[in-house]
Amino acid sequence: MSLRVPGPGDEAAARAAHAELAPDGFRFLLTPELTWAEQLDRLHLDSRGVDLRRGQVPADFLIADVAGDVVGRVSVRHTLTPLLLDLGGHVGYAVRPAYRGRGYASQMLRLSLERLAALGVSPALVTCDEDNAASRKVIERCGGRLQDVRAVAPGVPGKRRYWIELG
């Protein structure tokens, strides 16, 4: 597996992944309403911290590629806003339903943590919904130490907040 910047040939797979994850309430694409060329331009600017939208931080949007298949995506946030510190964390990831249960999420998180370490970030904050047992196991397998569970809103699962020390 590799994490890589999406390119011109990834539009169909990325839009399909976005549609697959929508029922889970997860956005594969951060701005699906943009044309693909606009989407790629926005991701490039975001990674460099240029013309960020309000509340945004420099971040890498990377797709997880296994033998040419887009199996998931990660967002690696270089810094944290108060909201990201409270609920979002440094890394957000999603695995397409057909590829779950194969260890890809753990590989994606490990590679994301390597990227953060290269940026000089340590420790890294990773969060997941309180009722997401699979993600909880991934984070703990990658060295996550639970700090707390934060309330989100009535009827919404809390956010488990984990810190991971990076070498």
KAZIVEN-V561323 format. One record per residue. N is the residue number from 1. PSI is psi as a letter, one per 40 degrees, with the letter a starting at -180 (NA if undefined). OMEGA is omega in whole degrees, -180 to 180 (none if undefined). Layout:
N:PSI:OMEGA
N:PSI:OMEGA
//
This chain:
1:i:172
2:i:170
3:h:-178
4:i:176
5:h:178
6:i:-180
7:a:-177
8:d:-178
9:e:-175
10:e:-173
11:d:-176
12:d:-179
13:d:-179
14:d:179
15:d:176
16:d:178
17:d:178
18:d:180
19:d:-180
20:d:-176
21:e:-179
22:d:179
23:d:177
24:e:-178
25:f:-178
26:h:177
27:h:174
28:d:177
29:i:-178
30:d:180
31:g:-174
32:e:-179
33:e:179
34:i:170
35:i:-178
36:d:179
37:d:178
38:d:178
39:d:-179
40:d:177
41:d:-179
42:d:180
43:d:178
44:d:179
45:d:179
46:d:-177
47:d:179
48:e:-180
49:f:-177
50:h:177
51:f:-180
52:i:175
53:i:-178
54:h:179
55:e:-180
56:i:175
57:i:174
58:h:-176
59:i:174
60:h:173
61:h:-175
62:i:175
63:i:177
64:h:-175
65:h:175
66:h:179
67:f:178
68:e:178
69:h:175
70:h:-176
71:e:-179
72:a:179
73:i:174
74:i:167
75:h:180
76:h:-176
77:h:-173
78:d:179
79:i:-179
80:h:168
81:i:175
82:d:179
83:d:178
84:d:177
85:d:-178
86:d:-170
87:d:-169
88:d:180
89:a:180
90:d:-174
91:h:170
92:h:-178
93:i:176
94:i:176
95:h:178
96:i:-175
97:d:-177
98:e:-176
99:e:-178
100:i:178
101:e:-179
102:e:180
103:e:-178
104:d:-180
105:d:179
106:d:178
107:d:180
108:d:-180
109:d:179
110:d:179
111:d:177
112:d:179
113:d:175
114:d:179
115:d:179
116:d:178
117:d:178
118:d:177
119:e:-180
120:e:179
121:h:171
122:h:-2
123:i:178
124:i:177
125:h:177
126:h:-178
127:i:172
128:i:176
129:i:-178
130:d:-178
131:e:-179
132:g:-177
133:d:-179
134:d:-180
135:d:177
136:d:180
137:d:179
138:d:-177
139:d:179
140:d:178
141:d:-180
142:e:174
143:e:-179
144:h:176
145:h:-176
146:h:173
147:d:-178
148:i:174
149:h:-178
150:h:175
151:i:180
152:c:179
153:i:178
154:h:179
155:e:180
156:h:180
157:i:176
158:i:178
159:h:173
160:h:-177
161:h:-178
162:i:173
163:h:179
164:h:176
165:h:-179
166:i:-177
167:NA:none
//
